[in-house]
Every structure is written in structure tokens, then in C-alpha cells.
Amino acid sequence: MSCLPDSIIRSKLRELNGWEFESNAIRKTFTFNRYMDGISFVMKLAEKAETADHHPDIVIGWCRVEVSFTSHDKGGVTEKCLYMAKETDKIKR
């Protein structure tokens, strides 16, 4: 699976809510009412990422979790990154 051109990434992100593209990665910050809700979200995301064999970079803060996807071995965003962004949104619902 190869990296997608910037134009394709930006086009596909229009179909997703709140995801941004910068520095060869797509990212989104999720907010929660309670700190432990964010931790539960991260645990579910970690399980999904392990199953899909595509792991995000995650920054956990007070009632917020920043998730970013890139293909480190390919050096940019792939279809798998976009797939995982959609799956991450499903977890948050």
C-alpha cells in the first residue's frame, strides 16, 4: 500500500468530521466529559488498531485524546490510515 497524494487525502477528509491533514499525518482531537471516558476510548482504539495492524500515535490529556495516523514505514498517509480514521470515529459514537 503506497502513500496517497495530498489532493486525494484532502478530498477524502471532506467525508470525515474534524480530521485534519498536516505533516504527513491525519489527526483529530476527541473530547470527553470525564478523564476515564477518554481512557476507555483509547483502550477500544488500541484493540481495533491491533486487529487492523495499523497503530495510531495517541496523546492523552485531561478529557481529551489526540489521535494521529500515518504509515511510518511508507512515510505518509495511506488508505489504511483513512480506514482507521473512520473506525476511530465509530468508537467515539
MODELLER restraints for C-alpha pairs under 7 A, 6 or more apart:
rsr = mdl.restraints
at = mdl.atoms
rsr.add(forms.Gaussian(group=physical.xy_distance, feature=features.Distance(at['CA:1:A'], at['CA:78:A']), mean=6.75, stdev=0.5))
rsr.add(forms.Gaussian(group=physical.xy_distance, feature=features.Distance(at['CA:2:A'], at['CA:74:A']), mean=6.62, stdev=0.5))
rsr.add(forms.Gaussian(group=physical.xy_distance, feature=features.Distance(at['CA:2:A'], at['CA:78:A']), mean=6.09, stdev=0.5))
rsr.add(forms.Gaussian(group=physical.xy_distance, feature=features.Distance(at['CA:3:A'], at['CA:74:A']), mean=6.41, stdev=0.5))
rsr.add(forms.Gaussian(group=physical.xy_distance, feature=features.Distance(at['CA:3:A'], at['CA:76:A']), mean=5.43, stdev=0.5))
rsr.add(forms.Gaussian(group=physical.xy_distance, feature=features.Distance(at['CA:3:A'], at['CA:77:A']), mean=5.26, stdev=0.5))
rsr.add(forms.Gaussian(group=physical.xy_distance, feature=features.Distance(at['CA:3:A'], at['CA:78:A']), mean=4.68, stdev=0.5))
rsr.add(forms.Gaussian(group=physical.xy_distance, feature=features.Distance(at['CA:4:A'], at['CA:77:A']), mean=5.94, stdev=0.5))
rsr.add(forms.Gaussian(group=physical.xy_distance, feature=features.Distance(at['CA:4:A'], at['CA:78:A']), mean=5.46, stdev=0.5))
rsr.add(forms.Gaussian(group=physical.xy_distance, feature=features.Distance(at['CA:13:A'], at['CA:19:A']), mean=6.36, stdev=0.5))
rsr.add(forms.Gaussian(group=physical.xy_distance, feature=features.Distance(at['CA:18:A'], at['CA:28:A']), mean=6.16, stdev=0.5))
rsr.add(forms.Gaussian(group=physical.xy_distance, feature=features.Distance(at['CA:19:A'], at['CA:26:A']), mean=6.35, stdev=0.5))
rsr.add(forms.Gaussian(group=physical.xy_distance, feature=features.Distance(at['CA:19:A'], at['CA:27:A']), mean=5.44, stdev=0.5))
rsr.add(forms.Gaussian(group=physical.xy_distance, feature=features.Distance(at['CA:19:A'], at['CA:28:A']), mean=4.84, stdev=0.5))
rsr.add(forms.Gaussian(group=physical.xy_distance, feature=features.Distance(at['CA:20:A'], at['CA:26:A']), mean=5.39, stdev=0.5))
rsr.add(forms.Gaussian(group=physical.xy_distance, feature=features.Distance(at['CA:20:A'], at['CA:27:A']), mean=5.35, stdev=0.5))
rsr.add(forms.Gaussian(group=physical.xy_distance, feature=features.Distance(at['CA:20:A'], at['CA:28:A']), mean=6.42, stdev=0.5))
rsr.add(forms.Gaussian(group=physical.xy_distance, feature=features.Distance(at['CA:21:A'], at['CA:27:A']), mean=6.52, stdev=0.5))
rsr.add(forms.Gaussian(group=physical.xy_distance, feature=features.Distance(at['CA:24:A'], at['CA:70:A']), mean=6.65, stdev=0.5))
rsr.add(forms.Gaussian(group=physical.xy_distance, feature=features.Distance(at['CA:24:A'], at['CA:76:A']), mean=4.71, stdev=0.5))
rsr.add(forms.Gaussian(group=physical.xy_distance, feature=features.Distance(at['CA:24:A'], at['CA:77:A']), mean=6.19, stdev=0.5))
rsr.add(forms.Gaussian(group=physical.xy_distance, feature=features.Distance(at['CA:25:A'], at['CA:68:A']), mean=6.31, stdev=0.5))
rsr.add(forms.Gaussian(group=physical.xy_distance, feature=features.Distance(at['CA:25:A'], at['CA:69:A']), mean=5.51, stdev=0.5))
rsr.add(forms.Gaussian(group=physical.xy_distance, feature=features.Distance(at['CA:25:A'], at['CA:70:A']), mean=4.71, stdev=0.5))
rsr.add(forms.Gaussian(group=physical.xy_distance, feature=features.Distance(at['CA:25:A'], at['CA:76:A']), mean=6.21, stdev=0.5))
rsr.add(forms.Gaussian(group=physical.xy_distance, feature=features.Distance(at['CA:25:A'], at['CA:77:A']), mean=5.82, stdev=0.5))
rsr.add(forms.Gaussian(group=physical.xy_distance, feature=features.Distance(at['CA:26:A'], at['CA:68:A']), mean=5.43, stdev=0.5))
rsr.add(forms.Gaussian(group=physical.xy_distance, feature=features.Distance(at['CA:26:A'], at['CA:69:A']), mean=5.40, stdev=0.5))
rsr.add(forms.Gaussian(group=physical.xy_distance, feature=features.Distance(at['CA:26:A'], at['CA:70:A']), mean=6.74, stdev=0.5))
rsr.add(forms.Gaussian(group=physical.xy_distance, feature=features.Distance(at['CA:27:A'], at['CA:67:A']), mean=5.49, stdev=0.5))
rsr.add(forms.Gaussian(group=physical.xy_distance, feature=features.Distance(at['CA:27:A'], at['CA:68:A']), mean=4.07, stdev=0.5))
rsr.add(forms.Gaussian(group=physical.xy_distance, feature=features.Distance(at['CA:27:A'], at['CA:69:A']), mean=6.45, stdev=0.5))
rsr.add(forms.Gaussian(group=physical.xy_distance, feature=features.Distance(at['CA:28:A'], at['CA:66:A']), mean=5.75, stdev=0.5))
rsr.add(forms.Gaussian(group=physical.xy_distance, feature=features.Distance(at['CA:28:A'], at['CA:67:A']), mean=5.53, stdev=0.5))
rsr.add(forms.Gaussian(group=physical.xy_distance, feature=features.Distance(at['CA:28:A'], at['CA:68:A']), mean=6.57, stdev=0.5))
rsr.add(forms.Gaussian(group=physical.xy_distance, feature=features.Distance(at['CA:29:A'], at['CA:64:A']), mean=6.68, stdev=0.5))
rsr.add(forms.Gaussian(group=physical.xy_distance, feature=features.Distance(at['CA:29:A'], at['CA:65:A']), mean=5.61, stdev=0.5))
rsr.add(forms.Gaussian(group=physical.xy_distance, feature=features.Distance(at['CA:29:A'], at['CA:66:A']), mean=4.18, stdev=0.5))
rsr.add(forms.Gaussian(group=physical.xy_distance, feature=features.Distance(at['CA:29:A'], at['CA:67:A']), mean=6.27, stdev=0.5))
rsr.add(forms.Gaussian(group=physical.xy_distance, feature=features.Distance(at['CA:30:A'], at['CA:64:A']), mean=5.51, stdev=0.5))
rsr.add(forms.Gaussian(group=physical.xy_distance, feature=features.Distance(at['CA:30:A'], at['CA:65:A']), mean=5.21, stdev=0.5))
rsr.add(forms.Gaussian(group=physical.xy_distance, feature=features.Distance(at['CA:30:A'], at['CA:66:A']), mean=6.21, stdev=0.5))
rsr.add(forms.Gaussian(group=physical.xy_distance, feature=features.Distance(at['CA:31:A'], at['CA:63:A']), mean=5.68, stdev=0.5))
rsr.add(forms.Gaussian(group=physical.xy_distance, feature=features.Distance(at['CA:31:A'], at['CA:64:A']), mean=4.31, stdev=0.5))
rsr.add(forms.Gaussian(group=physical.xy_distance, feature=features.Distance(at['CA:31:A'], at['CA:65:A']), mean=6.49, stdev=0.5))
rsr.add(forms.Gaussian(group=physical.xy_distance, feature=features.Distance(at['CA:32:A'], at['CA:38:A']), mean=5.93, stdev=0.5))
rsr.add(forms.Gaussian(group=physical.xy_distance, feature=features.Distance(at['CA:32:A'], at['CA:63:A']), mean=4.83, stdev=0.5))
rsr.add(forms.Gaussian(group=physical.xy_distance, feature=features.Distance(at['CA:32:A'], at['CA:64:A']), mean=5.90, stdev=0.5))
rsr.add(forms.Gaussian(group=physical.xy_distance, feature=features.Distance(at['CA:33:A'], at['CA:63:A']), mean=6.16, stdev=0.5))
rsr.add(forms.Gaussian(group=physical.xy_distance, feature=features.Distance(at['CA:34:A'], at['CA:63:A']), mean=5.60, stdev=0.5))
rsr.add(forms.Gaussian(group=physical.xy_distance, feature=features.Distance(at['CA:35:A'], at['CA:62:A']), mean=5.86, stdev=0.5))
rsr.add(forms.Gaussian(group=physical.xy_distance, feature=features.Distance(at['CA:35:A'], at['CA:63:A']), mean=4.54, stdev=0.5))
rsr.add(forms.Gaussian(group=physical.xy_distance, feature=features.Distance(at['CA:38:A'], at['CA:63:A']), mean=6.07, stdev=0.5))
rsr.add(forms.Gaussian(group=physical.xy_distance, feature=features.Distance(at['CA:38:A'], at['CA:64:A']), mean=6.36, stdev=0.5))
rsr.add(forms.Gaussian(group=physical.xy_distance, feature=features.Distance(at['CA:38:A'], at['CA:65:A']), mean=6.36, stdev=0.5))
rsr.add(forms.Gaussian(group=physical.xy_distance, feature=features.Distance(at['CA:41:A'], at['CA:91:A']), mean=6.96, stdev=0.5))
rsr.add(forms.Gaussian(group=physical.xy_distance, feature=features.Distance(at['CA:41:A'], at['CA:92:A']), mean=6.77, stdev=0.5))
rsr.add(forms.Gaussian(group=physical.xy_distance, feature=features.Distance(at['CA:45:A'], at['CA:88:A']), mean=6.47, stdev=0.5))
rsr.add(forms.Gaussian(group=physical.xy_distance, feature=features.Distance(at['CA:49:A'], at['CA:55:A']), mean=4.99, stdev=0.5))
rsr.add(forms.Gaussian(group=physical.xy_distance, feature=features.Distance(at['CA:56:A'], at['CA:67:A']), mean=6.28, stdev=0.5))
rsr.add(forms.Gaussian(group=physical.xy_distance, feature=features.Distance(at['CA:56:A'], at['CA:68:A']), mean=5.48, stdev=0.5))
rsr.add(forms.Gaussian(group=physical.xy_distance, feature=features.Distance(at['CA:56:A'], at['CA:69:A']), mean=4.89, stdev=0.5))
rsr.add(forms.Gaussian(group=physical.xy_distance, feature=features.Distance(at['CA:57:A'], at['CA:67:A']), mean=5.89, stdev=0.5))
rsr.add(forms.Gaussian(group=physical.xy_distance, feature=features.Distance(at['CA:57:A'], at['CA:68:A']), mean=5.24, stdev=0.5))
rsr.add(forms.Gaussian(group=physical.xy_distance, feature=features.Distance(at['CA:57:A'], at['CA:69:A']), mean=6.48, stdev=0.5))
rsr.add(forms.Gaussian(group=physical.xy_distance, feature=features.Distance(at['CA:58:A'], at['CA:65:A']), mean=6.87, stdev=0.5))
rsr.add(forms.Gaussian(group=physical.xy_distance, feature=features.Distance(at['CA:58:A'], at['CA:66:A']), mean=5.66, stdev=0.5))
rsr.add(forms.Gaussian(group=physical.xy_distance, feature=features.Distance(at['CA:58:A'], at['CA:67:A']), mean=4.78, stdev=0.5))
rsr.add(forms.Gaussian(group=physical.xy_distance, feature=features.Distance(at['CA:58:A'], at['CA:68:A']), mean=6.57, stdev=0.5))
rsr.add(forms.Gaussian(group=physical.xy_distance, feature=features.Distance(at['CA:59:A'], at['CA:65:A']), mean=5.70, stdev=0.5))
rsr.add(forms.Gaussian(group=physical.xy_distance, feature=features.Distance(at['CA:59:A'], at['CA:66:A']), mean=5.04, stdev=0.5))
rsr.add(forms.Gaussian(group=physical.xy_distance, feature=features.Distance(at['CA:59:A'], at['CA:67:A']), mean=6.69, stdev=0.5))
rsr.add(forms.Gaussian(group=physical.xy_distance, feature=features.Distance(at['CA:60:A'], at['CA:66:A']), mean=6.54, stdev=0.5))
rsr.add(forms.Gaussian(group=physical.xy_distance, feature=features.Distance(at['CA:69:A'], at['CA:81:A']), mean=5.49, stdev=0.5))
rsr.add(forms.Gaussian(group=physical.xy_distance, feature=features.Distance(at['CA:70:A'], at['CA:76:A']), mean=5.30, stdev=0.5))
rsr.add(forms.Gaussian(group=physical.xy_distance, feature=features.Distance(at['CA:70:A'], at['CA:77:A']), mean=4.89, stdev=0.5))
rsr.add(forms.Gaussian(group=physical.xy_distance, feature=features.Distance(at['CA:70:A'], at['CA:81:A']), mean=6.09, stdev=0.5))
rsr.add(forms.Gaussian(group=physical.xy_distance, feature=features.Distance(at['CA:71:A'], at['CA:77:A']), mean=5.80, stdev=0.5))
rsr.add(forms.Gaussian(group=physical.xy_distance, feature=features.Distance(at['CA:71:A'], at['CA:78:A']), mean=6.56, stdev=0.5))
